[in-house]
Amino acid sequence: MADSDVATQTMTPEEEVRVNSYVQLNKERQRVVDQRLESMGVGKPIVEEARVLVPAHETWEYRYLSIDGKRVLTPTYTARYETTYTVAAVKPGTWLVESVDATPLDELK
């Protein structure tokens, strides 16, 4: 979609900047990423005052499309990550993703 606005309600403004930077990088390269979460395992959360660290193991499939999304530019790749989501309480009853620390377990294309 080349537009992170669909997810902005789930993240802090700082995380939105990080996500938008990746979207912009792909736009500059005249492509968009088409990705799908294939599997995700969640570990035991670690509570730190107004934050929770959520460890996870993720497997994604992704490929790059032309900027208009009409042409497939690459084969479909698989990427596995060890991730830690930091989720913060920004006001009573509202939790947002503050950051995502992702370590790739495979070579990224």
Helices and strands as residue ranges (DSSP letters): G 4-10, H 13-28, E 31-42, E 46-48, E 51-66, E 77-91, E 94-104
